Amino acid sequence: MSTTTETSPSARAAPDLAGFQHVGLTVRDIVVSETWYTNVLGLVRAFVEPHATGEGYAIVMTRPGTGLFVGLEHHPDADKEPFSPRRSGLDHLAVQVPSRAAIDEWIGHLEATGAEHAAVVEKEEPVRLALVLVRDPDGIPIELFWFGG
């Protein structure tokens, strides 16, 4: 695996992207998940959206003042198995924080809310970064991530 970034001819020809608009996460218990995302990440309910199939719905949450939107997806026939990064699909979710000091603020907040978390990871190579990992009620890993450039 190469650590260098090269632009492929097809990527150079692709139209502009402005960033991620939202992520949808299928959850086992939507009430438990909404409570956790509210208490731990400070998200609030923006709206509820029925699925186009007529089965299930999403509680779309946002962090006021940001462009961050997370859809908590309720599928009545979901398998109810805990999250595993070993299955195809999502591996983890990384949410950017504004500074290295914010990582320490998040540690205090996570401890105050009783949310279990890993120790802070800091790296200088291949890029300067710091992160703390917390898992939602389904076990989805969420990195609170500072990129120092």
BELBELJO-V733917 format. One record per residue. N is the residue number from 0. RES is the residue in one small letter. SS is DSSP state (2 for helix, 1 for strand, 0 for the rest). PHI is phi in degrees with one decimal (999 if undefined). NEAR is the number of other ideal C-beta (glycine too) atoms within 10 Angstrom. Layout:
n->N res->RES ss->SS phi->PHI near->NEAR
n->N res->RES ss->SS phi->PHI near->NEAR
This chain:
n->0 res->m ss->0 phi->999 near->2
n->1 res->s ss->0 phi->-89.7 near->5
n->2 res->t ss->0 phi->-98.7 near->6
n->3 res->t ss->0 phi->-87.5 near->5
n->4 res->t ss->0 phi->-106.8 near->5
n->5 res->e ss->0 phi->-125.8 near->6
n->6 res->t ss->0 phi->-90.8 near->8
n->7 res->s ss->0 phi->-77.9 near->8
n->8 res->p ss->2 phi->-56.9 near->6
n->9 res->s ss->2 phi->-70.1 near->7
n->10 res->a ss->2 phi->-68.3 near->8
n->11 res->r ss->2 phi->-65.9 near->7
n->12 res->a ss->2 phi->-89.7 near->7
n->13 res->a ss->0 phi->-72.0 near->9
n->14 res->p ss->0 phi->-63.5 near->4
n->15 res->d ss->0 phi->-63.2 near->4
n->16 res->l ss->0 phi->-121.3 near->7
n->17 res->a ss->0 phi->-109.1 near->6
n->18 res->g ss->0 phi->127.2 near->5
n->19 res->f ss->0 phi->-76.1 near->9
n->20 res->q ss->0 phi->-91.3 near->9
n->21 res->h ss->0 phi->-161.2 near->14
n->22 res->v ss->1 phi->-128.8 near->12
n->23 res->g ss->1 phi->-110.0 near->14
n->24 res->l ss->1 phi->-119.7 near->18
n->25 res->t ss->1 phi->-74.1 near->20
n->26 res->v ss->0 phi->-120.1 near->26
n->27 res->r ss->0 phi->-80.1 near->17
n->28 res->d ss->0 phi->-131.1 near->14
n->29 res->i ss->2 phi->-65.0 near->18
n->30 res->v ss->2 phi->-68.1 near->11
n->31 res->v ss->2 phi->-61.1 near->14
n->32 res->s ss->2 phi->-65.6 near->23
n->33 res->e ss->2 phi->-60.8 near->19
n->34 res->t ss->2 phi->-61.8 near->12
n->35 res->w ss->2 phi->-64.5 near->21
n->36 res->y ss->2 phi->-63.4 near->23
n->37 res->t ss->2 phi->-72.4 near->13
n->38 res->n ss->2 phi->-71.3 near->14
n->39 res->v ss->0 phi->-90.1 near->20
n->40 res->l ss->0 phi->-98.9 near->21
n->41 res->g ss->0 phi->73.9 near->14
n->42 res->l ss->0 phi->-83.9 near->22
n->43 res->v ss->1 phi->-126.5 near->11
n->44 res->r ss->1 phi->-67.8 near->13
n->45 res->a ss->1 phi->-92.2 near->16
n->46 res->f ss->1 phi->-170.7 near->11
n->47 res->v ss->1 phi->-113.1 near->13
n->48 res->e ss->1 phi->-125.1 near->13
n->49 res->p ss->1 phi->-66.9 near->10
n->50 res->h ss->0 phi->-69.0 near->13
n->51 res->a ss->0 phi->-62.2 near->7
n->52 res->t ss->0 phi->-75.3 near->7
n->53 res->g ss->0 phi->86.2 near->7
n->54 res->e ss->0 phi->-117.5 near->11
n->55 res->g ss->0 phi->87.2 near->16
n->56 res->y ss->1 phi->-162.8 near->17
n->57 res->a ss->1 phi->-122.7 near->22
n->58 res->i ss->1 phi->-93.7 near->21
n->59 res->v ss->1 phi->-92.5 near->18
n->60 res->m ss->1 phi->-114.6 near->22
n->61 res->t ss->1 phi->-140.7 near->16
n->62 res->r ss->0 phi->-104.2 near->16
n->63 res->p ss->0 phi->-50.7 near->9
n->64 res->g ss->0 phi->85.1 near->6
n->65 res->t ss->0 phi->-125.7 near->11
n->66 res->g ss->0 phi->-98.0 near->11
n->67 res->l ss->0 phi->-83.8 near->18
n->68 res->f ss->1 phi->-129.3 near->17
n->69 res->v ss->1 phi->-128.1 near->24
n->70 res->g ss->1 phi->-94.9 near->20
n->71 res->l ss->1 phi->-90.5 near->26
n->72 res->e ss->1 phi->-94.2 near->19
n->73 res->h ss->1 phi->-106.1 near->21
n->74 res->h ss->0 phi->-113.7 near->16
n->75 res->p ss->0 phi->-55.9 near->8
n->76 res->d ss->0 phi->-103.1 near->7
n->77 res->a ss->0 phi->-62.1 near->12
n->78 res->d ss->0 phi->-74.1 near->8
n->79 res->k ss->0 phi->66.6 near->9
n->80 res->e ss->0 phi->-77.4 near->10
n->81 res->p ss->0 phi->-61.8 near->11
n->82 res->f ss->0 phi->-58.0 near->21
n->83 res->s ss->0 phi->-141.5 near->11
n->84 res->p ss->0 phi->-71.8 near->12
n->85 res->r ss->0 phi->-82.2 near->6
n->86 res->r ss->0 phi->-90.1 near->9
n->87 res->s ss->0 phi->-60.9 near->6
n->88 res->g ss->0 phi->121.2 near->8
n->89 res->l ss->0 phi->-64.7 near->15
n->90 res->d ss->0 phi->-102.2 near->13
n->91 res->h ss->0 phi->-165.5 near->13
n->92 res->l ss->1 phi->-121.8 near->14
n->93 res->a ss->1 phi->-115.6 near->15
n->94 res->v ss->1 phi->-116.2 near->17
n->95 res->q ss->1 phi->-74.6 near->13
n->96 res->v ss->0 phi->-113.0 near->19
n->97 res->p ss->0 phi->-76.3 near->8
n->98 res->s ss->0 phi->-157.1 near->11
n->99 res->r ss->2 phi->-64.1 near->15
n->100 res->a ss->2 phi->-62.1 near->11
n->101 res->a ss->2 phi->-64.4 near->15
n->102 res->i ss->2 phi->-60.2 near->19
n->103 res->d ss->2 phi->-65.8 near->13
n->104 res->e ss->2 phi->-62.6 near->13
n->105 res->w ss->2 phi->-64.1 near->22
n->106 res->i ss->2 phi->-57.4 near->16
n->107 res->g ss->2 phi->-60.4 near->9
n->108 res->h ss->2 phi->-65.6 near->18
n->109 res->l ss->2 phi->-60.7 near->17
n->110 res->e ss->2 phi->-66.3 near->11
n->111 res->a ss->2 phi->-64.8 near->10
n->112 res->t ss->2 phi->-89.2 near->13
n->113 res->g ss->0 phi->79.7 near->8
n->114 res->a ss->0 phi->-79.0 near->18
n->115 res->e ss->0 phi->-68.0 near->9
n->116 res->h ss->1 phi->-148.6 near->17
n->117 res->a ss->0 phi->-84.4 near->12
n->118 res->a ss->0 phi->-69.9 near->8
n->119 res->v ss->0 phi->-64.4 near->16
n->120 res->v ss->1 phi->-108.6 near->13
n->121 res->e ss->1 phi->-127.1 near->13
n->122 res->k ss->1 phi->-138.2 near->11
n->123 res->e ss->0 phi->-108.7 near->8
n->124 res->e ss->0 phi->-128.5 near->7
n->125 res->p ss->0 phi->-76.9 near->8
n->126 res->v ss->0 phi->-141.6 near->9
n->127 res->r ss->0 phi->-78.2 near->13
n->128 res->l ss->1 phi->-157.3 near->19
n->129 res->a ss->1 phi->-144.9 near->20
n->130 res->l ss->1 phi->-154.1 near->21
n->131 res->v ss->1 phi->-130.0 near->20
n->132 res->l ss->1 phi->-103.7 near->17
n->133 res->v ss->1 phi->-130.1 near->22
n->134 res->r ss->1 phi->-114.8 near->17
n->135 res->d ss->0 phi->-75.2 near->21
n->136 res->p ss->0 phi->-60.4 near->18
n->137 res->d ss->0 phi->-91.5 near->18
n->138 res->g ss->0 phi->89.9 near->12
n->139 res->i ss->0 phi->-68.8 near->20
n->140 res->p ss->1 phi->-73.2 near->16
n->141 res->i ss->1 phi->-121.5 near->22
n->142 res->e ss->1 phi->-93.4 near->18
n->143 res->l ss->1 phi->-90.6 near->23
n->144 res->f ss->1 phi->-121.7 near->18
n->145 res->w ss->1 phi->-113.0 near->21
n->146 res->f ss->1 phi->-107.4 near->13
n->147 res->g ss->0 phi->-90.7 near->12
n->148 res->g ss->0 phi->81.7 near->5
